[in-house]
Structure formats: structure tokens, C-alpha cells
Amino acid sequence: MNTPDVLPQQRRENPDPQERSTPMPRLVLLLALVLVAFGIDYISHADVNSPSAWGDARTRAELVGDRPAAGQGVDGAAIYAAMCSGCHQASGQGLPGVFPPLAGSEWVVGKASTAAAIVLHGVSGPIEVKGQPFNGTMPAFAASLGDAEIAAVLSHVRSQWGNSAAPIPAELVANTRSLHADRSTPFNGGDELAQLP
């Protein structure tokens, strides 16, 4: 068999690196075994059939939160910031041609029962606010907000941005809710709202 000729360029090359067996350090191996043993021991001693308890000793009421009764402790400004300002803006000015303003709105400072009906069931269709036409949809909040929360947010809106109307009690919202209990669709624009008792 002939030996191949080794060229000078090949003699200058370093040999290809080879991987050697590098055993895991004993300290790391011992630590891994201790952790596995601890995990097995912990799981085997856990009582999976016992009822779960709150790990940090908080009660269910603290974790879930209870709805305040009769308007006490309800922050209308916080509800407005969380649920209304996305459309009507923090300034209450709305977006021209898209979302009507609440500042100076005749619907806000007008009949309290109409304002409550709007928040409870929403509005869909043409409505005029401060002489400007709008044709959109406002969602209903009857299912997501309680009477005290709706009363608080309406009272907040009726006292902000130059509005000066009386606060709305939770009882009025409850009465409006029961008056329109059979309603499942939004009010059809300003014409239907104007006919509300």
C-alpha cells in the first residue's frame, strides 16, 4: 500500500481538536444527588389529601374582595379611570366624531335616571351631544358593575370638568335597573333615550 504524500501545507496545520472524557466533578454530582433526594423526600411526605388552605393566612374575602354596600367606599374616579377613560378620555372630552364628550354633556347633567339607564344598558346608534352628532356604540355595564359602583361613577362624572349636577344614589340606579330589567339590547340612540320616563 502506498503512503500518501504529505504536502508542506498539511504539515503546517495543527491537528483537529479531540474531545476527551471529562467526568463531572464529584462535588457537583453530590449536590445533584442531594437535591434529588430532598425532592423525593418532600413529595413523599406532602399530604395531598388535606384541604388546601390559604398559604399566607389571608381570608377569602381579602383575596376576592366584596362589593361595597350602598355606595360606601366606592371610588367613582377609579372606576371611571378603569372602565370609561379609554373612550371618553381622562379629561372627559371624548374623541371628536368617535366618542362623545362627558364634559358639559346634556345627557350627563340631565335626568339622573336617564344617565343611569345609559350606563346600565348602553347606547347604539345616532345621538347628539353638545350639538355634535355621534353614531357609535357604548357598551352596557349592568352585568359588570353593581348599583353602588354605577352610582359612584355617575356621581363622579356629574361633578367633574365643569359639570355640576347632584350626585346619584345607589337606590336610583337600582330602581332604573328594575324598571328596565327586561331589556337585553342597548338603547337605540338619542331618540329612544329622550322618551325615557
C-alpha positions in Angstrom: 0.0 0.0 0.0 1.3 3.4 -0.9 1.6 6.1 1.7 0.1 9.4 0.5 2.5 12.3 0.1 2.1 14.9 2.9 2.2 18.3 1.4 4.1 21.1 3.2 0.8 23.0 3.7 -0.6 20.0 5.6 2.5 19.8 7.8 1.9 23.3 9.0 -1.7 22.6 10.2 -2.4 21.8 13.8 -4.2 18.5 14.4 -8.0 18.6 14.8 -9.1 19.0 18.4 -10.3 15.9 20.0 -12.9 15.6 22.8 -11.7 13.8 25.9 -13.8 12.3 28.6 -14.3 14.9 31.3 -16.0 13.4 34.3 -18.5 15.5 36.3 -16.8 17.0 39.4 -17.7 14.9 42.4 -19.0 18.0 44.3 -21.5 18.8 41.6 -22.6 15.2 41.4 -23.0 15.0 45.2 -25.1 18.3 45.2 -27.3 16.9 42.4 -27.9 13.7 44.3 -28.7 15.6 47.5 -31.3 17.8 45.6 -33.0 14.8 44.0 -33.1 13.0 47.4 -34.6 16.2 49.0 -37.3 16.4 46.3 -38.3 12.8 46.7 -38.5 13.1 50.4 -40.5 16.4 50.2 -43.0 14.9 47.8 -43.4 11.7 49.7 -44.2 13.5 53.0 -46.6 16.0 51.4 -50.2 15.4 52.4 -52.1 15.7 49.1 -55.4 14.7 50.6 -55.7 17.5 53.1 -57.9 20.5 52.1 -55.9 23.4 50.8 -55.5 26.5 53.0 -54.5 30.0 52.1 -50.8 29.8 52.3 -50.3 33.4 53.6 -53.2 33.2 56.0 -55.5 35.7 54.1 -59.2 35.1 54.2 -61.4 34.5 51.1 -62.9 38.0 51.5 -59.4 39.6 51.4 -58.5 37.7 48.3 -61.7 38.0 46.3 -62.9 41.3 47.7 -66.5 42.0 48.5 -68.6 44.6 46.7 -69.3 47.6 48.9 -72.8 48.1 50.0 -74.9 51.2 49.5 -72.2 53.2 47.9 -69.8 53.2 50.9 -66.2 53.0 50.0 -66.7 53.1 46.2 -64.3 55.2 44.3 -66.1 56.6 41.3 -62.9 58.2 39.9 -61.1 54.8 40.0 -64.0 53.1 38.2 -64.0 55.9 35.6 -60.3 55.6 35.0 -60.5 51.8 34.7 -63.7 51.5 32.5 -64.6 54.8 30.9 -61.5 56.9 30.2 -60.4 54.7 27.3 -63.2 56.1 25.2 -64.3 59.3 26.9 -60.6 60.2 27.9 -59.3 61.3 31.3 -60.3 64.9 30.5 -63.9 63.9 29.8 -63.6 65.5 26.3 -64.1 62.2 24.4 -62.7 61.9 20.8 -64.3 64.2 18.3 -66.6 62.3 15.9 -65.9 59.0 17.6 -66.7 59.1 21.4 -68.9 61.9 22.8 -67.7 64.2 25.5 -69.0 63.9 29.0 -67.8 67.4 30.0 -70.8 69.6 29.5 -72.9 66.8 28.1 -76.7 67.3 28.4 -77.0 63.6 28.9 -74.7 63.6 31.9 -76.1 66.6 33.8 -79.7 65.9 32.7 -82.1 63.4 34.2 -80.3 61.1 36.6 -82.4 58.1 35.7 -81.5 58.5 32.0 -77.8 58.7 32.8 -78.2 55.5 34.9 -80.1 53.8 32.1 -77.3 54.7 29.6 -74.6 53.2 31.8 -76.7 50.1 32.6 -77.7 49.2 29.1 -75.5 51.2 26.7 -76.4 53.1 23.6 -76.2 52.1 19.9 -77.0 54.5 17.1 -77.1 58.2 16.4 -77.0 60.6 19.4 -76.4 64.3 19.6 -74.1 65.6 22.3 -73.4 69.3 22.7 -74.8 69.9 19.2 -72.4 67.3 17.6 -73.7 64.1 16.0 -72.2 60.7 17.1 -73.1 57.3 15.8 -71.4 54.6 17.7 -71.9 52.0 20.4 -71.5 52.4 24.2 -71.3 49.0 26.0 -73.7 48.0 28.8 -72.3 47.8 32.3 -75.3 46.2 34.1 -73.6 42.8 34.3 -70.1 44.1 35.3 -70.9 46.9 37.8 -73.2 46.9 40.8 -75.6 49.7 41.7 -73.3 51.4 44.1 -70.4 51.3 41.6 -72.6 52.8 38.8 -73.9 55.5 41.2 -70.3 56.3 42.2 -69.0 56.7 38.7 -72.1 58.7 37.6 -71.7 61.0 40.6 -68.0 61.4 39.8 -68.8 62.3 36.1 -71.6 64.7 37.1 -69.2 66.7 39.3 -66.1 66.9 37.0 -64.9 69.0 34.1 -67.3 71.9 34.8 -70.3 69.6 35.3 -72.3 70.5 38.4 -75.2 68.1 38.9 -76.4 66.3 42.0 -74.8 63.0 43.0 -76.8 59.9 42.1 -77.8 57.5 44.9 -77.4 53.7 44.5 -81.2 53.4 45.1 -81.9 55.4 41.9 -79.7 53.0 39.9 -81.4 50.0 41.5 -84.8 51.4 40.6 -83.6 52.1 37.0 -82.2 48.6 36.8 -85.5 47.1 37.8 -87.5 49.4 35.5 -85.6 48.1 32.5 -85.0 44.6 33.8 -86.4 43.0 30.6 -84.1 45.0 28.3 -81.4 42.9 26.7 -80.2 45.4 24.0 -78.7 48.9 24.1 -80.9 51.9 23.7 -81.4 52.9 20.1 -79.7 56.3 20.0 -80.8 59.6 21.4 -84.4 59.4 20.2 -85.2 56.5 22.4 -83.3 57.9 25.3 -85.3 61.2 25.1 -88.5 59.2 25.6 -87.4 57.6 28.8 -89.6 58.5 31.9 
